[in-house]
């Protein structure tokens, strides 16, 4: 069994290294993509609630462990016949090869080399470790005592010579660790490969409608509070990909079709030639728990979505815009939203003044103010289809989530942290609040379930699309205290106090933090 585990670990590790060097899809990524595509309706919510933005890492580790368990089974089968186990490795390699080819960007040669390398390494390791388990007769002594009765031969001449058990376990365990390390290195190499191999840096022209950095008063200088503009590397990431695809912008295109007067296809250069605009927009994941961090604000640069759709001409009766990613993932939202609160929706090419990072949708993605990402924010977008709301259900709708996904009014306490000890006297409390397209007009806190709510200071809003920071300072005596927060949006509507889970249309309730003063 240990032979099988070590062999599977080495196979997976070598496969990851080769895939990373070739920029190909690895077996772990391919199996992970299969799991994501076939997960039950509650799968995403469970993974995100347990692991947050580390959900993909957890899945990758789970796939690796699953591979080791399969190796253990093949090892046990090898006690009967090693040829069956070796055949098992080959069959698994063929299955992995097939799953790799499910990625639209994967090519036949890279997938074949990756799969063959993994199988070859696994089989070689299995053969070598298995040979250590076979008793070896002291051949020289047997020859030297030829003709001597077995009973009269020295014990060393007839007894099998085996590797000590502890030594074998140590060697096999070492190769399990080697396989794990190779897997980590391979994933790192794959993530480090540029999104645009061989094409050079991306030059995005200046925006026609530009906005400067956050003005004075838009951000508080409070330790522990979330920045008003979240850096690209710190921005949350939720999607159905285990790794960022490497899409070449020179071959990428955006197709607009469906219920339109004329189909339009734009290359990356043609998209950049259109007037670019900049907007501060807060986006959020529908899986975000109350007080969660699956929300962020950034400066997005791109082409107004309405202007692109106008080039094609939307036909009467088209009530839904469907976005398709390069791998077939879909979102969908009402066209009516684009004539109202979402009029500044964009096809984005830059994030915080830099070309879109690969993990955030390079070369282009959709940003629609006011709607959760699962119905609007298509990364790696390649198609926009005009259809009706009744004619098509997007990816997450088929898994039980609401077809309409307006972002709810929410607020969060960033400081103090839950369970944190703070000095008594004047305690500074702060956080963020958001209601994209409606804005925030007021934030209040309640201390120790008192009957009154205390209004807080809010930062100068960047726009109605962006969140605000809030803060206040209160005097508290030593002991245990709790604080909860609520926000009122720009229409005067108070944040919903009802407690609901994220599914099917977003979590509700007031965020509360308990801490100690000394």
C-alpha positions as CSV (number, residue, x, y, z in Angstrom):
1,X,0.0,0.0,0.0
2,X,2.8,2.4,0.8
3,X,4.5,1.6,-2.5
4,X,1.3,2.7,-4.2
5,X,1.0,5.9,-2.2
6,X,4.6,6.9,-2.9
7,X,4.3,6.1,-6.6
8,X,1.1,8.1,-6.9
9,X,2.7,11.1,-5.1
10,X,5.7,11.1,-7.4
11,X,3.4,10.7,-10.5
12,X,1.3,13.7,-9.4
13,X,4.5,15.8,-8.5
14,X,6.2,15.1,-11.8
15,X,3.0,15.9,-13.7
16,X,2.7,19.2,-11.9
17,X,6.3,20.1,-12.7
18,X,5.9,19.2,-16.4
19,X,2.6,21.0,-16.6
20,X,4.1,24.1,-15.0
21,X,7.1,24.2,-17.3
22,X,4.9,23.7,-20.4
23,X,2.1,26.0,-19.3
24,X,-0.3,23.1,-19.5
25,X,-3.2,21.8,-17.4
26,X,-2.0,19.3,-14.8
27,X,-3.9,16.2,-13.6
28,X,-4.7,18.0,-10.2
29,X,-6.1,21.0,-12.0
30,X,-8.0,18.8,-14.5
31,X,-9.6,16.7,-11.8
32,X,-10.3,19.7,-9.7
33,X,-12.1,21.3,-12.7
34,X,-14.2,18.2,-13.1
35,X,-15.2,18.2,-9.4
36,X,-16.2,21.9,-9.6
37,X,-18.2,21.3,-12.8
38,X,-20.1,18.4,-11.2
39,X,-20.5,19.7,-7.6
40,X,-23.9,19.6,-6.0
41,X,-25.8,22.9,-5.5
42,X,-24.6,23.3,-2.0
43,X,-21.0,22.5,-2.8
44,X,-19.8,26.1,-3.5
45,X,-21.4,27.6,-0.5
46,X,-19.9,24.9,1.8
47,X,-16.4,25.2,0.4
48,X,-16.5,29.0,0.6
49,X,-18.0,29.0,4.1
50,X,-15.3,26.6,5.3
51,X,-12.2,27.9,3.5
52,X,-13.1,31.4,2.1
53,X,-10.7,32.4,-0.6
54,X,-8.6,29.3,0.2
55,X,-11.3,27.1,-1.2
56,X,-9.3,26.2,-4.3
57,X,-6.2,25.4,-2.3
58,X,-8.3,23.1,-0.1
59,X,-9.7,21.4,-3.3
60,X,-6.2,21.0,-4.7
61,X,-5.0,19.4,-1.5
62,X,-8.1,17.2,-1.5
63,X,-7.4,16.0,-5.0
64,X,-3.8,15.2,-4.1
65,X,-4.9,13.2,-1.1
66,X,-7.5,11.5,-3.3
67,X,-4.7,10.5,-5.7
68,X,-2.7,9.0,-2.8
69,X,-5.7,6.9,-1.8
70,X,-6.1,5.6,-5.3
71,X,-2.4,4.8,-5.3
72,X,-2.9,2.9,-2.0
73,X,-5.6,0.8,-3.7
74,X,-3.3,0.1,-6.6
75,X,-0.6,-0.9,-4.2
76,X,-2.9,-3.4,-2.5
77,X,-3.8,-4.8,-5.9
78,X,-0.1,-5.2,-6.6
79,X,0.1,-7.8,-3.9
80,X,-1.9,-10.0,-6.3
81,X,-0.3,-9.0,-9.6
82,X,1.9,-6.0,-10.1
83,X,1.0,-5.9,-13.8
84,X,-2.6,-5.0,-12.9
85,X,-1.4,-2.1,-10.7
86,X,0.8,-0.8,-13.6
87,X,-2.1,-1.0,-15.9
88,X,-4.1,0.9,-13.4
89,X,-1.5,3.8,-13.5
90,X,-1.8,3.8,-17.3
91,X,-5.6,3.9,-17.2
92,X,-5.5,6.8,-14.7
93,X,-3.1,8.6,-17.0
94,X,-5.4,8.2,-20.0
95,X,-8.3,9.5,-17.9
96,X,-6.3,12.4,-16.8
97,X,-5.3,13.1,-20.4
98,X,-8.9,13.2,-21.3
99,X,-9.8,15.6,-18.5
100,X,-6.8,17.9,-19.4
101,X,-8.2,18.2,-23.0
102,X,-11.5,19.6,-21.5
103,X,-9.7,22.9,-21.0
104,X,-10.3,24.9,-24.2
105,X,-6.7,26.4,-24.1
106,X,-5.0,23.0,-23.7
107,X,-3.2,21.5,-26.7
108,X,-2.9,17.9,-27.5
109,X,0.9,17.7,-27.3
110,X,1.3,19.4,-24.0
111,X,-1.5,17.3,-22.5
112,X,0.1,14.1,-23.9
113,X,3.6,15.0,-22.6
114,X,2.2,15.9,-19.1
115,X,0.2,12.7,-18.8
116,X,2.9,10.5,-20.1
117,X,5.5,12.0,-17.8
118,X,3.3,11.5,-14.8
119,X,2.5,7.9,-15.7
120,X,6.1,7.1,-16.5
121,X,7.3,8.5,-13.2
122,X,4.6,6.6,-11.3
123,X,5.2,3.3,-13.0
124,X,9.0,3.6,-12.6
125,X,8.6,4.3,-8.9
126,X,6.2,1.5,-8.4
127,X,8.5,-1.0,-10.1
128,X,11.6,0.2,-8.1
129,X,9.9,0.2,-4.7
130,X,8.2,-3.1,-5.4
131,X,11.5,-4.7,-6.1
132,X,12.6,-3.8,-2.6
133,X,9.8,-6.0,-1.2
134,X,10.9,-9.1,-3.2
135,X,13.2,-11.4,-1.1
136,X,16.7,-11.6,-2.6
137,X,18.6,-14.8,-2.2
138,X,22.4,-14.6,-1.5
139,X,23.3,-15.9,-4.9
140,X,27.1,-16.1,-4.4
141,X,26.7,-18.3,-1.4
142,X,24.2,-20.5,-3.2
143,X,26.7,-21.1,-6.0
144,X,29.6,-21.7,-3.6
145,X,27.6,-24.3,-1.8
146,X,26.3,-26.1,-4.9
147,X,26.0,-29.8,-4.3
148,X,25.7,-29.3,-0.5
149,X,22.4,-30.3,0.9
150,X,20.1,-27.5,1.9
151,X,20.2,-28.6,5.5
152,X,24.0,-28.3,5.5
153,X,24.2,-24.8,3.8
154,X,24.8,-21.7,5.9
155,X,21.7,-19.9,7.0
156,X,22.6,-16.8,4.9
157,X,22.7,-18.9,1.8
158,X,19.1,-20.0,2.0
159,X,17.3,-17.2,3.9
160,X,15.9,-14.3,1.9
161,X,17.6,-11.0,2.3
162,X,15.0,-8.2,2.8
163,X,15.3,-4.5,3.3
164,X,14.7,-3.6,6.9
165,X,11.1,-2.6,7.5
166,X,12.0,0.8,8.9
167,X,14.4,1.6,6.1
168,X,11.7,0.8,3.5
169,X,9.1,2.9,5.3
170,X,11.6,5.8,5.5
171,X,12.4,5.6,1.8
172,X,8.8,5.4,0.7
173,X,7.8,8.2,3.0
174,X,10.6,10.3,1.6
175,X,9.2,9.9,-1.9
176,X,5.7,10.8,-0.7
177,X,7.2,14.0,0.6
178,X,9.1,14.5,-2.6
179,X,5.9,14.2,-4.6
180,X,4.1,16.7,-2.4
181,X,7.0,19.2,-2.8
182,X,7.1,18.7,-6.5
183,X,3.4,19.4,-6.7
184,X,3.8,22.6,-4.8
185,X,6.7,23.7,-7.0
186,X,4.8,22.8,-10.1
187,X,1.8,24.8,-9.1
188,X,4.0,27.8,-8.3
189,X,5.7,27.6,-11.7
190,X,2.4,27.3,-13.5
191,X,1.1,30.4,-11.6
192,X,4.2,32.3,-12.4
193,X,3.9,31.9,-16.2
194,X,2.8,35.2,-17.7
195,X,-0.8,35.4,-18.9
196,X,0.4,36.6,-22.3
197,X,3.4,34.4,-23.1
198,X,5.6,35.8,-25.8
199,X,3.5,38.9,-26.5
200,X,5.3,41.4,-24.4
201,X,3.8,44.0,-22.0
202,X,0.2,45.2,-22.6
203,X,-0.1,48.9,-23.5
204,X,-3.4,50.3,-22.5
205,X,-4.1,53.9,-23.7
206,X,-5.1,56.6,-21.2
207,X,-8.8,56.7,-20.3
208,X,-10.9,59.4,-21.9
209,X,-12.8,59.7,-18.6
210,X,-10.2,59.4,-15.9
211,X,-10.4,59.8,-12.1
212,X,-7.6,60.5,-9.7
213,X,-6.6,58.8,-6.5
214,X,-9.1,59.0,-3.5
215,X,-9.4,62.6,-2.4
216,X,-8.9,63.9,1.1
217,X,-11.6,62.6,3.4
218,X,-12.3,59.5,1.4
219,X,-10.2,57.3,3.7
220,X,-9.6,57.2,7.5
221,X,-6.1,56.6,9.0
222,X,-7.2,53.8,11.4
223,X,-5.1,50.7,12.1
224,X,-6.9,47.6,11.0
225,X,-9.5,49.1,8.8
226,X,-9.8,47.9,5.2
227,X,-8.3,50.3,2.6
228,X,-10.8,52.2,0.6
229,X,-9.1,50.8,-2.6
230,X,-8.0,47.2,-2.2
231,X,-4.7,46.3,-3.9
232,X,-4.9,43.7,-6.7
233,X,-2.9,41.1,-4.8
234,X,-5.2,41.4,-1.8
235,X,-8.5,41.4,-3.7
236,X,-10.7,38.5,-3.1
237,X,-11.0,35.8,-5.8
238,X,-13.9,33.5,-6.3
239,X,-14.5,31.6,-9.5
240,X,-14.7,28.0,-10.9
241,X,-11.0,27.8,-12.0
242,X,-8.2,26.2,-10.0
243,X,-5.6,28.2,-11.9
244,X,-5.6,31.3,-14.0
245,X,-5.8,30.6,-17.8
246,X,-3.0,32.0,-20.0
247,X,-4.9,33.8,-22.7
248,X,-3.0,35.6,-25.5
249,X,-4.6,39.0,-26.1
250,X,-3.4,38.9,-29.7
251,X,-5.7,36.0,-30.5
252,X,-8.5,36.9,-28.0
253,X,-11.8,38.3,-29.3
254,X,-15.2,39.4,-27.9
255,X,-18.3,38.2,-29.8
256,X,-21.6,40.0,-29.4
257,X,-24.5,38.0,-30.8
258,X,-28.0,36.7,-30.2
259,X,-31.0,39.0,-30.3
260,X,-29.0,41.8,-32.0
261,X,-29.4,43.6,-35.4
262,X,-25.9,42.6,-36.4
263,X,-23.3,40.4,-34.8
264,X,-20.1,42.2,-33.7
265,X,-16.7,40.7,-33.0
266,X,-14.0,42.9,-31.4
267,X,-10.3,42.1,-31.1
268,X,-8.3,43.3,-28.0
269,X,-6.8,46.2,-30.0
270,X,-10.2,47.2,-31.3
271,X,-11.6,47.2,-27.7
272,X,-8.7,49.4,-26.5
273,X,-9.3,51.8,-29.4
274,X,-12.7,52.6,-28.0
275,X,-13.1,55.4,-25.4
276,X,-12.0,54.1,-22.0
277,X,-13.6,55.2,-18.7
278,X,-12.5,54.8,-15.1
279,X,-14.9,54.0,-12.2
280,X,-14.5,53.1,-8.6
281,X,-16.9,50.1,-8.1
282,X,-17.3,47.7,-5.2
283,X,-18.1,44.1,-6.2
284,X,-19.1,41.3,-3.9
285,X,-19.6,37.5,-4.0
286,X,-23.0,36.2,-3.1
287,X,-21.3,33.6,-0.9
288,X,-20.0,36.3,1.4
289,X,-21.2,35.7,5.0
290,X,-22.2,38.6,7.2
291,X,-18.9,40.2,8.2
292,X,-17.0,38.3,5.5
293,X,-14.3,39.5,3.3
294,X,-15.5,38.3,-0.1
295,X,-16.0,41.9,-1.2
296,X,-13.7,44.6,-2.4
297,X,-13.4,48.0,-4.1
298,X,-11.1,48.9,-7.0
299,X,-10.6,51.4,-9.7
300,X,-11.7,49.7,-12.9
301,X,-10.8,50.9,-16.4
302,X,-12.7,49.7,-19.5
303,X,-15.2,50.3,-22.2
304,X,-18.8,51.2,-21.4
305,X,-20.8,48.0,-21.9
306,X,-23.8,49.9,-23.4
307,X,-21.6,51.4,-26.1
308,X,-20.5,47.9,-27.1
309,X,-24.0,46.5,-27.2
310,X,-25.1,49.6,-29.2
311,X,-22.7,48.6,-31.9
312,X,-24.7,45.4,-32.4
313,X,-28.1,46.9,-31.8
314,X,-30.3,45.2,-29.1
315,X,-33.5,43.9,-30.6
316,X,-36.9,44.5,-28.9
317,X,-37.7,41.6,-26.5
318,X,-34.1,41.0,-25.4
319,X,-34.3,40.9,-21.6
320,X,-31.1,39.2,-20.6
321,X,-27.4,39.8,-21.2
322,X,-25.5,36.5,-21.0
323,X,-21.7,36.6,-20.5
324,X,-19.6,33.6,-21.5
325,X,-16.0,33.0,-20.3
326,X,-13.5,31.2,-22.6
327,X,-14.2,27.9,-20.9
328,X,-18.0,28.1,-21.2
329,X,-18.9,29.5,-17.7
330,X,-21.9,31.8,-17.9
331,X,-23.6,34.6,-16.1
332,X,-26.8,36.5,-16.9
333,X,-28.5,39.6,-15.8
334,X,-31.5,41.7,-17.0
335,X,-30.9,44.2,-19.8
336,X,-33.1,46.6,-17.9
337,X,-30.3,47.0,-15.3
338,X,-28.1,48.7,-17.9
339,X,-30.6,51.5,-18.5
340,X,-30.8,52.3,-14.8
341,X,-28.5,51.7,-11.9
342,X,-26.1,49.7,-14.0
343,X,-25.6,52.2,-16.8
344,X,-21.9,52.4,-16.1
345,X,-21.3,48.7,-16.5
346,X,-18.0,48.1,-18.2
347,X,-15.9,45.6,-20.2
348,X,-12.8,46.0,-18.0
349,X,-9.2,45.9,-19.2
350,X,-7.4,47.4,-16.2
351,X,-7.6,47.1,-12.4
352,X,-6.2,49.8,-10.2
353,X,-4.3,51.2,-13.1
354,X,-2.7,47.9,-14.2
355,X,-3.7,45.4,-16.9
356,X,-6.1,42.9,-15.5
357,X,-4.1,40.2,-13.5
358,X,-4.7,36.8,-15.0
359,X,-6.6,35.6,-11.9
360,X,-8.9,38.6,-12.2
361,X,-9.9,38.0,-15.8
362,X,-7.2,39.1,-18.3
363,X,-7.6,40.1,-21.0
364,X,-11.1,41.4,-20.3
365,X,-13.9,40.9,-17.8
366,X,-17.3,42.4,-17.1
367,X,-18.1,44.6,-14.1
368,X,-21.7,45.6,-13.5
369,X,-22.3,47.9,-10.5
370,X,-24.9,46.7,-8.1
371,X,-25.0,43.0,-9.0
372,X,-23.3,40.1,-7.4
373,X,-20.5,38.5,-9.4
374,X,-22.3,35.2,-10.1
375,X,-24.9,37.0,-12.3
376,X,-22.6,39.6,-13.9
377,X,-18.9,39.6,-13.4
378,X,-17.7,37.3,-16.1
379,X,-13.9,36.9,-16.1
380,X,-12.0,36.0,-19.3
381,X,-15.1,37.0,-21.2
382,X,-15.3,36.0,-24.9
383,X,-19.0,36.3,-25.6
384,X,-22.0,38.5,-24.9
385,X,-25.3,37.1,-25.9
386,X,-28.6,38.9,-25.9
387,X,-31.5,36.7,-25.1
388,X,-34.5,36.5,-22.8
389,X,-34.7,35.8,-19.1
390,X,-36.9,32.8,-19.7
391,X,-34.8,31.3,-22.5
392,X,-31.5,30.8,-20.6
393,X,-30.4,30.0,-17.1
394,X,-26.7,30.7,-16.3
395,X,-24.2,28.5,-14.5
396,X,-25.2,29.2,-10.9
397,X,-28.9,29.5,-11.6
398,X,-28.9,25.8,-12.6
399,X,-27.4,25.1,-9.1
400,X,-30.3,26.7,-7.2
401,X,-29.2,30.3,-6.8
402,X,-31.4,33.3,-7.5
403,X,-31.7,34.5,-11.0
404,X,-31.7,38.1,-9.9
405,X,-28.6,39.1,-7.8
406,X,-28.7,42.7,-6.5
407,X,-26.0,43.3,-3.9
408,X,-27.6,43.8,-0.5
409,X,-26.9,46.7,1.8
410,X,-24.2,45.5,4.2
411,X,-21.7,46.7,6.8
412,X,-18.7,45.2,8.5
413,X,-16.6,45.8,11.6
414,X,-12.9,45.7,10.9
415,X,-11.6,46.9,14.2
416,X,-11.4,45.8,16.9
417,X,-11.1,42.1,15.9
418,X,-13.2,39.4,17.5
419,X,-11.7,38.4,20.8
420,X,-9.1,41.2,20.7
421,X,-8.0,42.8,23.9
422,X,-8.1,46.6,23.9
423,X,-7.2,49.2,26.5
424,X,-10.1,50.6,28.4
425,X,-11.1,54.2,28.0
426,X,-11.5,55.5,24.4
427,X,-12.0,52.6,22.0
428,X,-11.8,53.3,18.3
429,X,-14.3,51.2,16.2
430,X,-14.3,51.2,12.4
431,X,-15.1,49.3,9.3
432,X,-16.7,49.5,5.8
433,X,-20.3,49.6,4.5
434,X,-21.5,49.2,0.9
435,X,-24.7,49.4,-1.2
436,X,-23.4,49.7,-4.8
437,X,-25.6,52.0,-7.0
438,X,-27.5,53.2,-3.9
439,X,-24.6,54.5,-1.8
440,X,-24.4,54.8,2.0
441,X,-26.1,57.6,3.9
442,X,-25.6,56.5,7.5
443,X,-23.8,53.9,9.6
444,X,-24.8,53.2,13.3
445,X,-23.5,50.9,16.0
446,X,-25.1,49.3,19.0
447,X,-23.0,48.6,22.1
448,X,-23.8,45.7,24.5
449,X,-27.3,45.4,23.1
450,X,-28.3,48.8,24.4
451,X,-31.6,50.2,23.3
452,X,-30.1,53.0,21.3
453,X,-28.0,53.2,18.2
454,X,-25.0,55.6,17.9
455,X,-24.4,57.2,14.5
456,X,-20.8,57.0,13.2
457,X,-18.7,59.2,10.9
458,X,-18.5,58.0,7.3
459,X,-15.8,58.8,4.8
460,X,-16.5,60.9,1.7
461,X,-17.9,58.5,-0.9
462,X,-15.9,57.9,-4.0
463,X,-19.1,57.3,-5.9
464,X,-22.5,55.6,-5.3
465,X,-20.9,52.5,-6.7
466,X,-18.2,52.3,-4.0
467,X,-18.2,51.4,-0.4
468,X,-17.3,53.9,2.4
469,X,-15.3,53.6,5.6
470,X,-16.9,54.4,8.9
471,X,-15.5,55.0,12.4
472,X,-16.4,56.2,15.9
473,X,-14.7,56.4,19.3
474,X,-16.5,55.3,22.5
475,X,-15.5,55.1,26.1
476,X,-15.9,51.6,27.6
477,X,-15.2,50.2,31.1
478,X,-13.0,47.1,31.6
479,X,-14.7,43.9,30.7
480,X,-16.3,42.0,27.9
481,X,-18.2,44.1,25.3
482,X,-20.1,43.5,22.0
483,X,-20.7,45.8,19.2
484,X,-23.0,45.4,16.1
485,X,-23.3,47.6,13.1
486,X,-26.0,48.5,10.6
487,X,-26.1,50.8,7.5
488,X,-28.7,52.8,5.7
489,X,-28.4,53.2,2.0
490,X,-28.7,56.3,-0.1
491,X,-32.5,55.7,-0.6
492,X,-33.1,55.7,3.1
493,X,-33.6,51.9,3.3
494,X,-32.1,50.3,6.5
495,X,-30.0,47.2,6.2
496,X,-32.0,44.0,6.7
497,X,-31.7,42.7,10.2
498,X,-33.1,39.2,9.3
499,X,-30.5,36.5,9.5
500,X,-30.3,34.4,6.3
501,X,-27.6,32.2,4.8
502,X,-25.9,33.3,1.6
503,X,-28.0,31.0,-0.6
504,X,-29.9,31.7,-2.7
505,X,-29.5,35.5,-2.9
506,X,-27.1,36.8,-0.3
507,X,-26.6,36.7,3.5
508,X,-28.5,39.1,5.7
509,X,-28.1,40.3,9.3
510,X,-26.0,42.6,11.4
511,X,-22.3,42.0,11.9
512,X,-21.4,41.7,15.6
513,X,-17.9,41.6,17.2
514,X,-17.2,40.7,20.9
515,X,-13.9,41.9,22.5
516,X,-12.4,42.6,25.8
517,X,-11.2,45.8,27.4
518,X,-8.6,45.8,30.1
